[in-house]
């Protein structure tokens, strides 16, 4: 019995026009979100940076953020040495309203952690 020839187009169909359009993403300014979070939780003395990552997916995609407060702490090794380490102890998922400059949702709730 002869072997049937396979058509590569069966496995890799030609994309439609909609599938080949470039996805346009708008870069959001994280500074208002960072300023709000630091005003609520305080600014640690060992602050390295605040990471504010904008999520561009799901419902209400314009205002979803993950915010990590990165601090530097000294970690004791098995040899007894201390080495500086970056730690993300405070992380928040936020829905942030650009007009009122306040979050409409925050998990976990923000509390004053630093003075």
C-alpha positions in Angstrom: 0.0 0.0 0.0 1.6 3.3 -1.0 2.2 5.9 1.6 -0.1 9.0 1.5 1.8 12.3 1.0 1.2 14.8 3.7 0.5 18.4 3.0 2.4 20.8 5.3 -0.4 23.3 5.0 -2.5 20.8 7.0 -0.2 21.3 9.9 0.7 25.0 9.4 -2.3 26.8 7.9 -1.8 30.3 6.4 -2.6 32.9 9.1 -5.6 35.2 8.5 -5.2 39.0 8.3 -6.5 39.4 11.8 -3.8 37.0 13.1 -1.0 38.9 11.4 -1.9 42.3 12.7 0.6 43.6 15.2 -0.7 44.0 18.8 -0.4 47.5 20.0 0.2 47.9 23.7 0.2 51.2 25.5 3.0 51.7 28.1 1.5 52.9 31.4 3.4 55.2 33.7 4.1 53.3 37.0 5.1 56.3 39.0 1.6 57.2 40.4 1.2 53.6 41.5 4.6 53.6 43.2 4.0 56.9 44.9 0.7 55.7 46.3 2.0 52.4 47.6 5.0 54.1 49.3 2.6 56.7 50.9 0.5 53.9 52.4 3.2 51.4 53.5 6.0 53.8 54.2 9.5 54.0 52.8 12.0 51.4 54.2 15.5 52.6 55.1 17.0 49.7 53.1 14.8 50.2 49.9 16.5 49.1 46.7 13.6 49.7 44.3 9.9 49.4 43.8 8.8 47.2 40.9 5.4 48.1 39.4 4.4 45.7 36.6 1.4 46.5 34.5 -0.7 43.5 33.5 -2.3 44.0 30.0 -4.8 41.1 30.1 -8.2 40.3 31.4 -11.1 42.6 32.2 -10.2 46.1 33.2 -6.7 45.6 31.7 -5.9 49.3 31.9 -5.5 49.4 35.6 -4.1 46.0 36.9 -0.7 46.1 38.6 1.7 44.0 40.7 3.8 46.0 43.0 6.9 44.6 44.8 8.8 46.5 47.4 12.5 45.3 47.1 14.7 45.7 50.1 18.3 44.7 50.9 18.8 42.5 53.9 21.9 40.7 55.2 21.6 36.9 54.9 23.6 34.7 57.2 25.3 31.7 55.3 26.2 28.3 56.7 29.8 29.5 57.0 28.7 32.3 59.3 29.3 35.0 56.6 26.8 37.8 56.0 25.9 38.6 52.4 23.6 41.3 51.0 20.4 39.9 49.5 17.4 41.5 47.7 14.1 40.5 49.3 10.5 41.0 48.2 8.6 40.8 51.5 5.8 43.1 50.5 4.0 42.4 47.2 0.5 43.7 46.2 -1.9 43.1 43.4 -3.7 46.4 42.7 -6.5 47.7 40.4 -5.5 51.4 40.2 -7.9 54.2 39.0 -5.9 56.7 37.0 -8.5 59.5 37.5 -8.7 59.4 41.3 -5.1 58.1 41.7 -6.3 55.5 44.2 -6.7 51.7 44.1 -10.2 50.2 43.6 -8.8 46.8 44.7 -5.8 45.7 46.6 -4.7 42.2 47.7 -3.4 41.9 50.4 -4.7 45.1 52.0 -2.1 47.7 52.5 -1.0 48.5 56.0 1.7 50.8 57.3 4.8 48.6 57.5 7.7 51.1 57.4 8.2 54.5 59.1 
